[in-house]
Amino acid sequence: MSKLAIHSGVPVVPKGLHRRWPIISQEDKEAVLRVLDRGILAGPHAPEVRALEEEFAHYVGVRHCLATNSGTAALHMAIAADGVGPGDEVITSAFTYIATPLAILHQNAIPVFVDIDPRTFNLDPAKVEERITERTRAIVAVHIHGLPADMVEIQAVASKHGLLLIEDAAQAHGAEYRGQKVGSLGDMGVFSLNVTKNLPCGEGGLFMTNSDAYRERAAMVRFDGEVGSSPEGWTLEHPLDDEKEPVVQTVGWMYLMSEPSAALARSQLKRLEEVNARGCQNAQVLSEHLSKLPGVKPPFVPPDRTHIFHKYRVTLHPEALGLEIEPAVFRDLILQALRAEGVEAVLWQTVPLPGQPLFQRLEGYGKGCPWSCFKGERVYRVEEYPETKRLLDASIVIGSQSYPLFAQPLELMDRYAEAFQKIFSRIGDLLSVGRGRMQ
């Protein structure tokens, strides 16, 4: 192997091979132009929004879908639809995007974090029950990085204690658990259509349920608290007019999706299976290579589910190489070396969510507390989530949000594997220079 690129060697991955996300086709452009030509840009009964809701409900296999302006909005709607409110507790994973607990806080409810299973990176079902109290109302199971959570075990806990089960499938469009698509496994499910996702429209979200009651309540939350929003009387000639007198029975927000976003999402949905298949193929090839390298462990996929690899996270094990080095130090050295070789690699989250400044400020929760439900009772300690902390100290995501794995050509995976092999074959050189920089 030649000299490492970080030491002025030639990078393994030449410039120009990567594909930037999102990929916008001519069909996507035409779909948005049709909206502009039609002149209907928004509304709960606008044609693109309604069509997207019907198509995605069919795709997931549920009765109802509501399009929203973000995945966070969709999750807030789900939490609010069951009447979760001040002082109620909602259990979720210590390893997810900040939007998950924020949606809980939007209802003045209390996020209760649970540590992860170190193999799947998802919520550990064995640790859920110990966090349940008389105030617990719901569990939000996150399908992190595109791998479904252990839904049978989580559902058993939820049923035993009479708890609502919501799926946060923001990173898992099209993933399946025991032959059933995520978003159809809990009482409600939510997706994000953010530009980084496998199904992007810029910003958007989708709320899913089989329950008529939850659909109706979520629709009120989505549209200013109005009751019984119906397409009856809506016409193409008067798309902005509504003869029905609004009846408002609850606090609502304005979470509607726009028509251009819905049109783009519909067009991208036609290619979702192709995108997911490319991501799975790339991940399979890369995993085959990396599994042969001591000190590197590819993502684990249980046999009863599919992984769509919204993110491809590898864990690093310096002890397997006989090295005594702090995991986070080793992680950062490998990250720098990979980037120098031309590999798109990032750190996505570096601390468990309870360690975020927001939740540290909640400790004691005295004057100035915007969420009165806490009353100084909740203290978030990062040390209570050791598996999450270990994972984040010792792992790297291969592929960035601008250049994710699922967008890349297959031949790039061989280059990525070669970069890993080059770095690990010269690990001594890397560590010697790394130690010098730290002194």
N, C-alpha and C positions, 0 to 999 in steps of 0.2 A: 504494500500500500504506500502511496505517496505521502508527503508531509501534510499534516492537518491544515485545513484552510484557515483556521484560527491562528495558525503559526505561519501564515503567508503562503500556504500551499494552494493548489488549484481546487476549487470547489467541485464536489461530485455532481451537483445538480446545476446544469447550465441555465442561464436566464432564458426566459421565453417559453418554458414548458408548462408553466402553471396556467390554470384557467381561473379567472376571477369570478366570484359569485356576487350577485345572482346572474344567471345566464338568461338574457332577454332575447326571445325569438321574434321573428317577424309576425307570427301569429299573436304573440303577446301584445305587440304594438297595435295591431289591427283591432284587437279586442278593446283596448282602451280608446282608440279612435272612434269606435262604434258608439261608445258611451258619449263622447263629446259631440258626435253628430246627432245623437238622439236628444241631447240636451237635458237629460234627467241625471242629476249629479248626486242625489242623496235621497234618503227616506226609508222608513222601515218596510215599505212595500214596493220599493223600486225593483225593476226587473232583474238586474244583475245580482243584487243582494238576495232576493228570493230564490233565484236559480242556484246560487252558490249554496245556500242553506239546504235546498233539496238534494243537490248533488253530493254534498259532503255527508249529509245524514245517510244517504244510500251507501256511500263508500264505507263509512264506519259501521253501519248496521244498527242505527238507532232511529227512533221515530221523529225526534225534534232536534233542530239545529238553529241557533241564533248567531248571526254574524255581528261582530263587535269591532271597535276601533283598536283593540289590543288584547293580547292574551291576559294581561293583568286585569283588564275590565271583565273578561269572561270569567276569570277565577273569582273576582269580587262578586259577580252576579250569582255564581254557584253558592258561595258562602252565605250571601244574603238571602237566597231563595228559600233556605230552610229556617230562616229566622234567627240565625246565629247573631248574638249581640253583645253588649257590654258585659264584661266579666266572664263570658263563656271562653272555654279553652279549645283550641284546635291544634291537633298534633300533626307535625310534618317533619320532614327530613332536615338534618343539620347541614346537608350538602345539596343545595339547589340554588337557583337564582334568587336574588333578593325580592323579586316580585311576589314569590310565594308567600312569605310572611307578611309582606306589605298589604296584600289583599286581605289577610286576616285582620290586620290593624285597621284597615278601612272600615271595618264593622265594630271597632272598639272591642274586639275580641283579643285573646291572648295567645300568641304563638308559643307552642310547647315543642321543643325540638327533640328529636330522637337520633341516636347515632346510626351509622350505616353498616351494612354487611360489607366487609372488605373485599369480597369477590365481585359483587355486582355493583357496588357503590350506591345502591338503593337503600331506602329505609329498611332497617333490620326488624322483621316482624316479631322476633323474640323479645325485643326491647320496648315494644309499643305498650304492652299491657301495664308495665310498671309505671308508665307515665300517666295512666288514666286516673282521674279523680271524679268527684261528684259533679264537677263543673265542666267536664269534657263533653263537647257536643259533636265533634267531627274529626275525621282523619283525612288529610290531604296526602295521597300517595303519589310521589313524583317518579316518573319514568325517566330517570336521568340519562342524558346523552343518547337517548333512543332505545334503551333497554327496559322492557316492562318490569315493574316491581313484582314482588311475590304476592300476587293479588289473592290467591286462595287463602293463604295464611292471614293476610291483612283483613280480608273480608270476614273470616271466622272471628277475629277479635272484634271487629265492628259490630257484627251480628250479636255476639255474646253480650255486648254492653249497650246495644241499641244506639249505635253511633252512625252518623251520616258518613258515607265514603265518597270522596271526590278524587278524581284522577287529574293530576296535573301532567298532561301529555304534551306540554309545550315544545318538547324536543323529540317527540316520538310519532310523528305522522306516519301511519301505515304499519307500525310495529304490531306484532301479534303475540298474544299470550294464550297458549293451548288452543290455537286455531281461531281465536277471536280477536278482533282489532281493539287496540287500546282506545279508550274513550267510550266504550260500550260496556265496561266491566263494573263500574261503580254506579252510585245513584246519579251522579253527574260527571261529566268530563269536560276538560277545556284544552284548547290548542292555541298556540301563537302562530301568527303569520308574519312575524317580524322578518325583516330582510335577511337575517342570518339563518333562517330556518330552511329545512328541506323543501317546504312549501311556502314561498315568500310572496308578499304583495306590497312590501314597504313596511307598513304597520297595520296590524289587524289581529283578530282573534275569532275563535269559534266556541260556542257553548253547546254542549250536547246533553241530552237526557231522553229517557223513555217515558218520563212522568209528565202527564198533562199539567199537574199542579206546579211542579218545579218550572216547567216551561213558562207558564203564565206569570209566576212570581218573578222569574228572571227577566221576562220581557218588560215588566213594570220597572225593574231596577235599571234596565238598559235605556228606557225612554221616559225620563222625567216622572216616573211613578204612575204613569197613566194606566188605567185598567182597560183590558179588553181591546188592545190594539188589533184591528182586523183589516184585511185588504178589501173588505166589502165597501163598495162606493169609490174605490181608488180607480183612476183612469189615466191613460197616457195623455189625454187632452188637458187634464187638470191635476198634474202630479203633485202640486204643492198645496192643494186645497183639501180640506177635510171638514165635512158638514157635521161630523159627530162632536158633541160637546165633551171636552176632556173631563174625566173623573179621576181624581188623584187620591189614592188611599195609602201611599207609602212614600218615603223619601226615595227619589230616583236620581239618576245621573244621565248624562247624554253620552252614551257609549255606542252610538250607531256607526256602522262602517259606511264609507263613501262608495259610490258606484264605480269609479275608476279602480279602486282597490279591489272590489269584488270581481270586476271583470278580469283583472290581472290574476287574481287567485284562481278563478275558474280555468283560465288558460294554463296556468302552471299545474293545476291539479291533473290535467291530462298527461303530464309527464312525471308525476310523482313516483309512480312505480318504476319508471326508468331511472330516475335519480337515485331511489333507494337501492335498486339492483346494482347500480354502478358503485355506490358506497359500500355495499356488502362485498362485492367482488374485490374492490381495492383493499378493504380491510382483511379479507381472507388471504390475499397474496402477501400483504405486509405482515400479518400474523404468522404465516408459515415461515417467513424469513426470521422474524424477530424471536420466535419461540426457540430458535437454535442458539441464540446468544445468551451466555451466562450473564446474569445481572439485569435482564430485561424481561418483563412479563407483559404480553399483549392482553387486551380486554377478554374477560371471561363471558361466555354466552351459554346459559343453561340450555339443555336440549329441548325444553318445552316452550321456548319462545324465540322470537326473532329480534335482532338488533338492527336498527337502521343507521347507526353510526353517525348521528348528528355531530357527535364528537368522538374521536378515537383517542382514548387515554391509555398510556402505557405506564406501568409502575417500574421503578428502578430499585435494584437491590445490590448496593455496593458490597454487602457482606458476602454475596455469592462469588465475588471476585477476590475475596480475602482482604477487603479494604476496610479500614477503620476511619470513617469520615461521616460527618453529620449529613443525614439524608438531604436536607434542603441545600447544603453546600454542593453536594454531588449533583443534585438536580439542576442547579443553576449553571454548573460547569458544562454538563451535557447539553443543556438548552443553548448556551452560547456556541458550543461547538457545532451543534446541528444547524443553527442559523447560519453560521459561517460557511457550512457546506451547501447552503442553498435550500435546506429543508424548512418548510413552513411549520413552525412549532411555537406554542404559546403556553403560558400559565393561565388557566381559567379557574379563578378563585384561589386564594392562598391561605385563607383562614376559614374555619367553620362559621356558618352564619351567625351563631350567637356571639362570636368575637367581633362582629362589625361594630363600629363606634355607636351606631344607633342603639343597639341592644345593651351595650355597656352603659350608656347614659340612662337607660331605664332602671338601672340598679338603684334601689332606694326610692325612686320615683316620687320625689317631693314636689316642691313648687315648680311651676312651669310645665308640668306634665300635660301634654296634649291629649293623652289617653287616660281618662279618669278611671278606667277599669282596673288599672294595675294596683293603685293604692299602696305602692311600696312593697308588694308581696312577692314579686317575681325577680329573681336574680339569675342572670345568665353567666355560667362559668364554662369557659372553653374546655377546661380539663375533663368535663363530663362527656366529651365526644372524642375519645382517643382515636377511634378508627378513622374518623373524618380527618383529624389532625395528621395522622400518619399518612393517609392517602395524599393529602395536599402537600405535605413536605417531600414526598417521594414520587411524584408523578408529573408527567408532561402530556399535553394534548398535541398530537401530530396532525397538522393542518390548522390553519387559522380561520377566523370567521370570514375574512375576505377571500381566502383560498382553502376552503374546506376539503376534506378527503373525498366527499361524495361528488365534487365537481371535477375531479382531476382525471386525466387519462391514465389508463392502466399501466402504461410503460413507466410512468413516473414512480410507481411503487418500487420497482427494481432499483431505481436511483436512490430512493429513500432508504431502502434496505442496505444498499452499498454504503451510504453515508454512516449508518449505524455501525456497520461492520468495520469501516475505516476508523471510526472514533474509538470503538472498544478494543480494536487491535493495538491502538496506541494510547491506551488509557493512562499509562505511566507518564508519557509526555504531557498529556493534558493536565494531570494532577500536579506535576512539578511546576508548570507555569502558573496553574491556578493558585497553588500555595504561595508562590512568589508574589502574586498580585494581592493576596490577602494579608501579607506581612507589612 
